[in-house]
Amino acid sequence: MTHSEEQEPQGWRKLCEMAQEERNPKKLAALLERINRLLTMHENKSRHAS
């Protein structure tokens, strides 16, 4: 695992792969919401840790 991968929120790459393949608009929207929530939480944690 590289240093940059350690700083990524766990699971977000898999969610991105799933979103890339999803053709159902409602399922895609739900995946994008999950990705956004995950990244926002990670960003907030990173800000408070520094």
C-alpha positions as CSV (number, residue, x, y, z in Angstrom):
1,M,0.0,0.0,0.0
2,T,1.4,3.4,-1.0
3,H,1.4,6.5,1.3
4,S,-1.4,8.1,-0.8
5,E,-3.6,5.0,-0.5
6,E,-3.2,5.1,3.2
7,Q,-4.7,8.6,3.3
8,E,-7.7,7.6,1.1
9,P,-11.0,6.8,2.7
10,Q,-11.4,3.0,2.8
11,G,-13.8,1.7,0.1
12,W,-14.2,4.8,-2.0
13,R,-12.3,3.3,-5.0
14,K,-14.7,0.3,-5.0
15,L,-17.7,2.6,-4.9
16,C,-16.3,4.6,-7.8
17,E,-15.8,1.4,-9.8
18,M,-19.4,0.4,-9.1
19,A,-20.7,3.9,-10.1
20,Q,-18.7,3.7,-13.3
21,E,-20.5,0.5,-14.3
22,E,-24.0,1.4,-13.0
23,R,-26.6,2.1,-15.7
24,N,-29.6,2.5,-13.4
25,P,-29.9,6.3,-12.7
26,K,-31.4,5.8,-9.2
27,K,-28.7,3.3,-8.2
28,L,-26.0,5.6,-9.6
29,A,-27.4,8.6,-7.7
30,A,-27.3,6.5,-4.5
31,L,-23.7,5.4,-5.1
32,L,-22.7,9.0,-5.8
33,E,-24.3,10.1,-2.5
34,R,-22.4,7.4,-0.6
35,I,-19.1,8.5,-2.3
36,N,-19.8,12.1,-1.4
37,R,-20.6,11.2,2.2
38,L,-17.6,9.1,2.6
39,L,-15.2,11.7,1.1
40,T,-16.8,14.5,3.2
41,M,-16.4,12.5,6.4
42,H,-12.8,11.7,5.5
43,E,-12.0,15.3,4.7
44,N,-13.5,16.4,8.0
45,K,-11.4,13.9,9.9
46,S,-8.3,15.0,8.1
47,R,-8.9,18.6,8.9
48,H,-9.4,17.9,12.6
49,A,-6.3,15.6,12.8
50,S,-4.0,18.3,11.5
